[in-house]
Amino acid sequence: MRKPFAFVCVLLLAGCGLLPWSTQHSVSNAEGDTYSGSWKYATANGQGSMTFADGSKYTGGWQDGKPTGQGTVIFSDGSTFTGNWDKGIASGQGTMSYSNGDEYIGGWADGKFEGQGSFLHADGSGYTGAFMHGEFSGEGSLVHADGTMETGIWEHGKLGH
């Protein structure tokens, strides 16, 4: 008689997320966000998607309840980000395509443009080069919509003189 009791206890604990086995879940929170995907230790772990109350949706990797690894966000305004995440923050390589036609392709750190990248505007203008804390910083080239170009060392978004 002990074996069925032990088996039932294991099933109950696994269903509550107290055991490490991954299972599939669909849960909603008080803010109206809904998560669907792998669940481990009572939180999102593995592959899954979160649809937010504002209509935005993230699909990709999760670790300890935060987007981690490769993933894509489709924002409610139609903009998209595809790239690497670290504990819920864009980090590593990624592409941000804005709903107005602008696009950034390159490095990210702490949710900001970082390292080498290209920011291209819908009008044909754009910057290619180094970024730091989301600003042009280091060697880079800015091409204006009329085709003129500024090349050099940038600091805090401005070309050094």
N, C-alpha and C positions, 0 to 999 in steps of 0.2 A: 504494500500500500504506500510505501514511502516514495517510490519512483514516480507515480502520477502526481503526487503532491509537489515533489521537487521540480518536475517538468512544468507544472502550472506556475510555480513561483518564478522560474526562469522566464517564461513567457510574459508574465506580468511585469517583471523588472525590465525586460527588453522593450516592452511596449511603452514604458515610462521613460525610456532613455537612460536608465541607470546602468545598463551594460553596454559595452563598446560596439556591439554589432550595428552596422549601418542598416537603416530601413528607409523607406520612402514615406514622406509625410507631406501634408498640406495644412498649413496653419496660418491664421490671421492674427494681427495684433490690434490693440485699441485704436491705433491711428488709421486703421483701414488698409495696411499693407498686408499682402499675402505671399507667403513663401511656399514653394512646392519643390521638393527634391530630397536629396540624401540628408539623413538625420543621424547624428551620433552624439552620445552623451548629452541628450536633451537640447541640442542646438544644430544649426545648419553646418554640415561638414560634407565635403565631396562636391558633386555637381548639383546645381539647382537654379531656380529662378525666383526673383522677388518682383512682384508687381506692386508699385507704390500707389498710395491714395491719389497722387496727382497724375497718374497715368504713365509715369516713367517705369521702365522695366530693365532689371539687370539679369543676365543669364551667364552663368559660368561657374568658376570654382569658388568654394566657400571653405573657410577654416575658422572654427570657434565663433560662428555666427557672423563673420565678416567676409566680404568679397576678397579672395586671395587667389593668385595665379591668373590665368587667362580668362577674360570675360568681356562682355559687351553690354553697354547701357544704351538704351534708346530713351531719350528724354522726351518729356511731354510736348516740347516745341518741335520735335522732329530731329534735333541734333543727335549724333551718336558718338560714343567713344568705344573703341575696341583696343584692348591692350592688356598690360599686366597690372595687377592690383596687389597691394601689400596691406593687410589689415584694414581694408575698406578705402584705401587711398591709392590713386593712380601713381604707379611707380615702375620704372623700367621703360620699355618701348611701348608706344601707343599712337593711335590716330584719332584725332577729334575732328569730326565733320560737323560744322555748324549749319543750322537750318537756312542761314542767309547765303550759303555757298562757300564760305571761308573754310579752310582746312589747315590743321597742324599735324605734321608727321614728325615724330622724333622722340627724344628722351623726356622722361617725367620723373620728378621727385617731389614728394609731399603734395601731390595734386597740382603741381605747377610745371611749366615747360622748364627743362633742365638738360644741359649737355647740348649735343648737336641736334638740329632740327630745321624744319622749313615751315613757315607760316605763309600760306598763300591765300590772297583775297580773291573774291569772285570777280573783281574788276581787272585781274591780271597782275596786280602788284603783289609784292611779297618779300619776305626776308628769309635768307638761308644762312645759317651759321650757328654760333654758340649762344646759348641761353643760360641765364642764372636767375633763379627765383622768379621765373615767368617773364623776364625782360631780356632784350638783346644785350648780351654781355660777352665780350671777346671778339674774335675775328668773325666778320660776317659781311654780307652784301644785301642791300635793300634796293629792290627794283620798283620804281614808281609805275603807275598805270600808263604814263606817257613814254615809258621805255628808258628813262634816265636811271642811272645807277649810282649808288653811294656804297663804297667799299672801304673797310678799315676796321679799326678796333673800336668797339662799342662799350659804353659804361652806362649802366642804369637806363638803357633804352635810347641813349643818345650817342651819336658819332663823336669820338674824341677828336680834338683839334691839336 
